[in-house]
Amino acid sequence: ITAEHITTATDLSIEKAKSELEKLYTIKNRTFENTMLAYDDLTNEASSVFGEIYLMANVHPNDATRNTASESIAKFSGFYTEIGLDEKLYKAIKDYSLTEEAKKLTERGTTSASE
């Protein structure tokens, strides 16, 4: 793995996640699958790439590659901060939470907890 591989993987991963977020924002009829699962999938994919890069930042024998990996960690950190502050994502998840499907999930959880 080279520094170039890390840069490419970082950029592609973040770009793909942002593209998937854009799709998620525009969904009209929200379901668990097209909202919550889609969000889970995009964060899992980005986290998978992040994990490999984090490892390279700590164990790769080449200084330049480790430094590039550290820079990529900062890029991912910025991306995850953006997600945490993303009002469109908040609205999408909030909209899903108001659906009958989401309410049924909550009811099941509440019922199970009280039994």
Residue pairs with C-beta under 8 A, 6 or more apart in sequence:
1 56
1 60
1 65
2 62
2 65
3 62
3 64
3 65
3 67
3 68
3 69
6 53
6 56
6 65
6 68
6 69
6 72
7 68
7 72
9 49
9 52
9 53
9 72
10 49
10 53
10 72
10 75
10 76
13 45
13 46
13 49
13 50
13 76
14 46
14 75
14 76
14 79
16 42
16 45
16 46
17 42
17 43
17 45
17 46
17 79
18 79
20 38
20 41
20 42
21 42
21 83
21 86
21 88
21 89
23 38
24 34
24 35
24 38
24 39
24 42
24 89
24 92
25 88
25 89
25 92
27 34
27 35
27 92
30 92
30 95
30 96
30 99
31 96
31 99
31 101
32 96
32 101
32 102
32 105
35 92
35 93
35 95
35 96
36 93
36 96
39 89
39 92
39 93
43 83
46 76
46 79
50 73
50 76
53 69
53 72
53 73
53 76
54 69
54 73
56 65
56 66
56 69
57 66
57 69
57 70
57 72
57 73
58 66
60 66
60 69
83 89
96 102
